[in-house]
Amino acid sequence: MGREQRRLLIDPGRLQQAPAGLVGLTPAESRYLVKVLRYGPGAIFAISDGAGGLWEAELVEPLGAQLQQPLEAPLAWQPPPTPPLVLLAALVKRDYEVLLRMAVELGADWLLPCRAEFDAVAGQPNLERWRTIAREAAEQCERPWLPQLQAPRPAREWLAATGPLPPLGATPPARAPGPSVGGSPACLKLFATTRQSAGLPLLEALDAWTAKEPPASLWLACGPEGGWSGAEETLARDQGWIGVDLGPRILRSSTAAVAGLGLLSDWRYRRWGC
């Protein structure tokens, strides 16, 4: 299959309901194929299920496409990335939707919005809109696994470290994963601090990982405009988080999250190939 084929991301549940591989398309999907791409009957494109599977499909009508491979035998399948990359980002007044989109493009597998003690955000976020943004970003950059975006929780709940990280597509743990148990790889958990004296340079913290095996998961926590509270920083350090700084400049919270995630994503790719 050529890379130039455009790709739609369709939930596994919808694919499972496709009779004899005939997939029903939503009006938005049909509009994208027919109006934007100007595809007609017989056009071939790709369908991803967001869970590692990829099929070729033929457009047979504006609202229907026929899979070219059996559902149980996709054209290609990729395992989930290891280690999973987790972004714990405090809510901020501006740019949070841009932050989420860029985080998906940079390879974040879990997106965990949190309410920090010093955030200044009022009201409830539009979680469905956020998930649409994350989904569209994953589709645009052709990610085989759809990142998991969770509802906001208090930062303390994620900084208190217990429990394993579930596979992509599963229910998240009540707490962030803790240290290694029984010889299993530890999680590498980094939280960005604006006080350089309180943290290692991020790249130095990554270079300290000398184990041949990847960490069980790779976390980055970024605070709000007002920074982490002293209690949050103390809790994080007590639970094994490593304080890191992102250089000499004062960055917006959203910029800091994207900059730090870019470094982690590049390190993961160079070390572990995902």
N, C-alpha and C positions, 0 to 999 in steps of 0.2 A: 504494500500500500504506500503510495507516495505521500510525502510530508505535506504537499500542497493541499491535500484534502482538508476541508473545514470540518470542525468537530462540534457535535452537540453532546452535552452532558445530560443524561436521562437516568433518573433514579432506578436502582435495581428492581424495586417493587413494580414500577410501570413496565419494565422489560419482562418481568415474570408473567405479567398478565397479557402479553402480546400473543394472540392466537397464531400459531404456525409462523412465528417470527414477524408478524405484521404489526409494526409499532405505530400506535396512534400519536400524532403530533399535536401539541397545543397550538392555539392561534399565534402566540408569540413565536414559537419555533417555526411554524409554517411561514410566518411573515419574514423571519430572518432568512430562511432558505429561498423563498420565492421572490420576495420584494428586494431584499438587500443583496443576496448573492445571485439573484436571477437564475436560480436553478429551475429546471423543468423536469417532467417525467423522464426517468432513466438516468438522472444525475446521481453520481456516487459521492457519498460523504462518509464521515466516521461518526460512530456513536460510542461514547464512553459512559460507564455506569458509576464513575466516581469511586469505585472499589477495586481498581486495578484492571478491569476488563475493557477490551476495545474490539469493536466489530466494524466491518464495512456495512453500509446500508444503501439501498437504492430508493430514491424518491419515486413512488408510484402514483401519488396524487398529492394535492396540497396538504392534506392532513394525515397522510400515511406513508410509511417507509417500510421496506422489506429488508430484514437482516440477511446478509449474504453468508453468514456462518451460523451454525446452530448456537442457541443461547448458551448451552453447556460447553461449547468448544469455541471460545472467542479466538479471533485472529491473533491477539496478543494479550498477555496478562503480566502485570508487574506486581511484585510483592510490596507491601507498605514500606516506606523509608525507615531505615534503622541507622542511628537512633532517631526517634520522632523529635521534632523541633517544636517547642512550646513557648508561646509568647503570652506572658501575664502582663497586661498593660492597663494601667489605671485610666479611668475615664477622664477626658479633658474637654474643655468647652468647645474647641475648634479642631477640625482636621481629623476627628476620630474615624470617620468613614474612609478618608484617604489613607489613614494608617492601616485600617483593616485590608483595604485593597492591595496596598503595597506589601503587607505582611504575607498575603496569599501568594503574590507574585514572587516573593523572595523564598518561599518554601515552608512557611510555618504550617505545621500539621494540626496543632491545637491552638485556638485563639480564645483566651480567657480574660474577658474584661473584668475589672475589679473596681470596687469602691474603696479608695484609700481615705485615711483620716483627714488629709489636707486637700482633697479634691473640692472643686467649687461647682460641680455639675448638679443642677436641679432637675427634677422630673424623671420620668422613665424613658429609657432609650427605645427606639423602634427596632426590636430584635429581628423581626421578619425582614425589614429593609436591610439590616446588616447582613443577614444570611443570603439575601439576594445578591448583594454586592460581592460577598465572598464566593458565591457560586459562579457569578459572571466572571470574576477574576480567574478562578480555577479553570473555567472553560476557555477563556481567552489565551491563557498561557499553557494550555493543554496538559494540565496536571492529571495523572492517572488516578490519584486518590483525592477525594474532596475533603478539604480541611474541616475540622469540627469546631464550630463556634458555639460557645456556651453563654448562658445568661449571666449578667454581672453578679458577682458575689463580693462580700467584704474581703479586702486584701488579706486580713489575718487568717481567713479560712484556707487560702492557698499557700500562705507562708508557713503555716503549721504543717509539718511534713510527716505524713503517714500514708500508707497504702500504695499499691502499684498503679501505674498508668495503663488504662485498658487499651485494647487495639482500636485503631481508627474505626469509627462507626458504632462503637459501643458507648455505654453510659459512662460519663467521667467519674473519677473517684471523688469522695468528699473532701479529700486533702491532697496536697501535692505529694509525690513519691518521696520517700526518705532515703537514708543511706542503704548500702548493700546489705542483703540478708543472706546468710548461708553461702557466701562466696559469689553471689550474683553481682554483675556490674553495678556500680553505684550510679546515681543520677548526678549530672553536672548541673548545678543550679547557681545561676549568676543573677545578682540584682544590681542595677545601675544606680550609682550614687553621684550626686553633683559635687561632693567633697572629695577632691583627688586624694587627700591624705587618708581617706577612709577606705580606699579600694585599690586593687591592682589595675594596671592597664588591661583591658579586656583580652588583647592578644596574648599577654603574658599569662593570664589565667588559663587560656586555652592551651598554651604550650606546656603548662604544668601537667596536662593529661598525657601520661606516657604509657598507659596500658595499651596492649595490643588490641584488646576488645573495645568496641564502642561503649560509651555510657548507656545505661538503660534508657535514659531520655535526657534531652538537652534543653534546659530552661533558661529564659531570660525574663526578668521582671523589671518593668520600668514604671516609675511613679508619676504622679500628677504634676501640675504646674508648681504647686507648693512643695514638692519633694516628699519623700517618705518621712513619717514622724519618727521621733526617737524610739518610740515603743515598737513600731513596725521594723525598724532596722535591727533593734535588739532581738526581736523574735526571729527575724530571718537568720541572723548569725547563729543564734542558739539552735536553729534547725538545720544548719549545715549549708546555708546559702553563702556564696562568696561575693563580697562587694567588689564591683569593678567600676572604673571610670572610662569615659569615652573620649578622652582627650582634653585639651586646654580650653576649648571654647564652651560657652554656655549655650546649650541647645534647647529648642522647644521640646516639650515632652514627646510629641509625635515624631519629631525629627530624631530624637535620641533612640526611640524604639526602632525606627526603620534603620538607622545607622548601625545599631548594635546587632539587629537581626541579620543585616547584610553580612557582617563579619562572621557571625555564627554559621550562616548558611554556606558561605564560602569555605569555612573550616570543615564543616561536615562533608561537603562535596570532595574536597581535596583529601581528607583522611578516610572517608568511608564510602565515597562514590555515589551519594544520593542527594 
